[in-house]
C-alpha cells in the first residue's frame, strides 16, 4: 500500500465538453417534451380582434406552466449532475464547467422543444370571432426560468464535491490483499479479556 495509486487517464477537454453538453441537452430536451405534454392551455374570451380576456380561473394556468417547467428543470438539475459525477476520472473543474454549460444550453433546448410541442397540441386560432372562446398554448414568458436547472446543477456538484473525502475528488477502493490484518483485529466477545 506504499505505492501511490494511479488515476485513470483523462480525456481531452473538448471531448469532455462535447459529451457532457450534448448528452445534457438531449436529456433536457426530453424534459421539455414532457413539459410540452403536461402544461395546461389557457382559454381566452375574444373581446376584440387580436385581443382576449382570460376566463375565471384560467389565468392561473400561466403560473401552472411556469411551475411545471421549473419543477422539470429542478429534477433535471439534480439527476443530470449526479449521473455525470459517476465519471470518476473527469471529476473536477472542467466537468463542473461542462455540466453548468450543459444545464444552461439544456434549459434553452427544453424551452424550445416544450414550446414547440405545446404549439402543436394547441394550434393558434386564425381570425376568431368576437365573443368566441379560444385555447392558447402554454408558454414560458420569463427568462428567469432558464436558470433553475443550472443553479440546481451547481448546487448538486458543490454538495457532491464537499462530501467527497479525497482531495482529487476520486474514490479508489484499496485491494483487500493490501489491508493489514493488524489494523482490523477480529472482534472479541470475551468479556474477561483486556485489550
C-alpha positions as CSV (number, residue, x, y, z in Angstrom):
1,X,0.0,0.0,0.0
2,X,3.1,2.2,0.0
3,X,3.0,2.8,-3.8
4,X,0.8,5.6,-5.0
5,X,-2.5,4.9,-6.7
6,X,-2.5,5.9,-10.3
7,X,-5.6,7.8,-11.5
8,X,-7.2,6.6,-14.8
9,X,-6.3,8.6,-17.9
10,X,-8.3,11.7,-18.6
11,X,-10.0,12.6,-21.9
12,X,-9.3,15.8,-23.7
13,X,-11.2,18.9,-22.6
14,X,-13.0,19.2,-25.9
15,X,-14.2,15.6,-25.8
16,X,-15.5,16.0,-22.3
17,X,-17.3,19.3,-23.1
18,X,-18.9,17.9,-26.2
19,X,-20.0,14.7,-24.5
20,X,-21.4,16.3,-21.3
21,X,-23.1,19.2,-23.1
22,X,-24.5,17.1,-25.9
23,X,-26.0,14.4,-23.6
24,X,-27.2,17.0,-21.1
25,X,-29.0,18.9,-23.9
26,X,-30.6,15.7,-25.2
27,X,-31.9,14.8,-21.7
28,X,-33.1,18.3,-21.1
29,X,-34.9,18.3,-24.5
30,X,-36.8,15.2,-23.3
31,X,-37.7,17.1,-20.2
32,X,-39.0,19.9,-22.4
33,X,-41.0,17.3,-24.3
34,X,-42.6,16.1,-21.1
35,X,-43.4,19.7,-20.1
36,X,-45.0,20.3,-23.6
37,X,-47.4,17.4,-22.9
38,X,-48.2,18.3,-19.3
39,X,-48.6,22.1,-19.4
40,X,-52.2,23.2,-19.4
41,X,-53.5,25.6,-22.0
42,X,-55.3,28.8,-21.2
43,X,-58.7,29.7,-22.5
44,X,-59.5,33.2,-23.5
45,X,-62.6,35.0,-24.5
46,X,-62.1,37.1,-27.7
47,X,-63.2,40.6,-26.9
48,X,-61.7,42.3,-29.9
49,X,-59.7,41.2,-33.0
50,X,-56.3,40.0,-31.6
51,X,-57.4,40.7,-28.0
52,X,-58.6,38.2,-25.4
53,X,-59.6,38.2,-21.8
54,X,-58.8,35.3,-19.5
55,X,-61.8,33.4,-18.2
56,X,-62.2,33.0,-14.5
57,X,-59.6,30.6,-13.1
58,X,-57.8,30.3,-16.5
59,X,-55.3,32.9,-15.7
60,X,-53.8,30.5,-13.1
61,X,-52.6,28.3,-15.9
62,X,-49.9,30.8,-16.7
63,X,-48.4,30.0,-13.3
64,X,-49.1,26.3,-13.8
65,X,-47.0,26.2,-16.9
66,X,-44.1,28.1,-15.3
67,X,-44.3,25.9,-12.1
68,X,-44.2,22.7,-14.2
69,X,-41.3,23.9,-16.2
70,X,-39.4,24.9,-13.0
71,X,-40.1,21.5,-11.5
72,X,-38.9,19.7,-14.6
73,X,-35.7,21.9,-14.6
74,X,-35.2,21.2,-10.9
75,X,-35.4,17.5,-11.4
76,X,-33.0,17.6,-14.3
77,X,-30.7,19.8,-12.3
78,X,-30.5,17.1,-9.7
79,X,-30.4,13.9,-11.9
80,X,-28.0,15.0,-14.7
81,X,-25.0,16.1,-12.5
82,X,-25.3,13.0,-10.3
83,X,-25.1,11.0,-13.5
84,X,-22.0,12.8,-14.6
85,X,-20.4,12.6,-11.2
86,X,-20.1,8.9,-11.8
87,X,-17.4,9.6,-14.4
88,X,-14.7,9.4,-11.8
89,X,-11.7,10.2,-14.0
90,X,-13.2,13.5,-15.1
91,X,-14.3,14.9,-11.8
92,X,-13.1,18.4,-11.2
93,X,-13.4,22.0,-12.5
94,X,-13.8,21.1,-16.2
95,X,-16.5,18.6,-15.5
96,X,-18.3,21.2,-13.4
97,X,-17.9,23.7,-16.2
98,X,-19.3,21.3,-18.8
99,X,-22.2,20.4,-16.5
100,X,-23.0,24.1,-16.0
101,X,-22.9,24.9,-19.7
102,X,-24.9,21.8,-20.5
103,X,-27.5,22.8,-18.0
104,X,-27.8,26.3,-19.4
105,X,-28.0,25.1,-23.0
106,X,-30.3,22.3,-22.0
107,X,-32.7,24.7,-20.4
108,X,-32.9,26.6,-23.7
109,X,-33.4,23.4,-25.6
110,X,-36.1,22.3,-23.1
111,X,-37.9,25.6,-23.6
112,X,-37.8,25.4,-27.4
113,X,-38.9,21.8,-27.5
114,X,-41.6,22.3,-24.9
115,X,-43.0,25.4,-26.6
116,X,-42.9,23.6,-30.0
117,X,-44.9,20.6,-28.5
118,X,-47.4,22.9,-26.8
119,X,-47.9,24.8,-30.1
120,X,-48.6,21.5,-31.9
121,X,-51.0,20.4,-29.2
122,X,-52.9,23.7,-29.2
123,X,-52.7,25.4,-32.6
124,X,-53.3,29.1,-32.8
125,X,-56.8,30.0,-33.9
126,X,-56.8,32.1,-37.1
127,X,-59.2,35.1,-37.1
128,X,-61.5,34.0,-34.2
129,X,-64.9,35.7,-34.0
130,X,-65.5,38.3,-31.2
131,X,-67.3,36.5,-28.3
132,X,-65.8,33.1,-29.0
133,X,-63.6,31.2,-26.6
134,X,-60.1,30.2,-27.9
135,X,-57.4,28.0,-26.5
136,X,-53.9,29.4,-26.2
137,X,-50.9,27.2,-26.0
138,X,-48.9,27.5,-22.8
139,X,-45.5,29.2,-22.9
140,X,-42.8,30.4,-20.6
141,X,-42.9,34.2,-20.5
142,X,-39.9,34.9,-18.2
143,X,-36.3,34.1,-19.0
144,X,-35.6,33.6,-15.3
145,X,-37.0,30.0,-15.6
146,X,-33.9,29.2,-17.6
147,X,-31.5,29.5,-14.7
148,X,-33.3,26.9,-12.4
149,X,-31.5,23.9,-13.9
150,X,-28.1,25.5,-14.0
151,X,-28.3,26.7,-10.4
152,X,-29.6,23.4,-9.1
153,X,-26.8,21.5,-11.0
154,X,-24.2,23.9,-9.5
155,X,-25.5,23.2,-6.0
156,X,-25.6,19.4,-6.6
157,X,-22.0,19.4,-7.8
158,X,-20.9,21.5,-4.9
159,X,-22.5,19.1,-2.4
160,X,-21.0,16.1,-4.1
161,X,-17.6,17.7,-4.1
162,X,-17.9,18.7,-0.4
163,X,-19.0,15.1,0.6
164,X,-16.1,13.5,-1.3
165,X,-13.3,12.6,1.2
166,X,-10.4,12.8,-1.3
167,X,-8.6,15.9,-2.4
168,X,-8.6,14.8,-6.0
169,X,-12.4,14.0,-5.9
170,X,-11.8,10.4,-6.9
171,X,-12.6,7.4,-4.7
172,X,-10.4,4.4,-5.1
173,X,-11.1,1.3,-3.0
174,X,-7.9,-0.5,-1.8
175,X,-7.4,-4.1,-2.7
176,X,-8.4,-6.5,0.1
177,X,-4.9,-8.1,-0.1
178,X,-3.2,-4.8,0.7
179,X,-5.0,-4.3,4.0
180,X,-3.1,-5.2,7.2
181,X,-4.7,-7.8,9.4
182,X,-3.3,-5.9,12.5
183,X,-5.2,-2.8,11.5
184,X,-8.5,-4.7,11.6
185,X,-8.3,-7.2,14.6
186,X,-11.0,-9.8,14.8
187,X,-13.8,-8.9,17.3
188,X,-13.6,-10.5,20.7
189,X,-16.6,-11.5,22.6
190,X,-14.7,-12.5,25.7
191,X,-15.7,-10.0,28.5
192,X,-12.7,-11.1,30.7
193,X,-10.1,-10.3,28.0
194,X,-8.3,-7.0,28.4
195,X,-7.2,-5.3,25.2
